[in-house]
Structure formats: C-alpha cells, structure tokens
Amino acid sequence: MKSHPFKQIFTITVNGEDAY
C-alpha cells in the first residue's frame, strides 16, 4: 500500500477517509 500511492487513493474512496 506504501509502494503504490494509487492504491491508497482507492482505499480513501472505499473507506471514505481512513486511508489517510
């Protein structure tokens, strides 16, 4: 998740804002 920043952006959409 740290290797791919794009993955984190997707998590934000799924979690709402827990990816931050």
Secondary structure, DSSP 8 states (H G I E B T S, - for coil): --S-HHHHHHHHHHHSS---
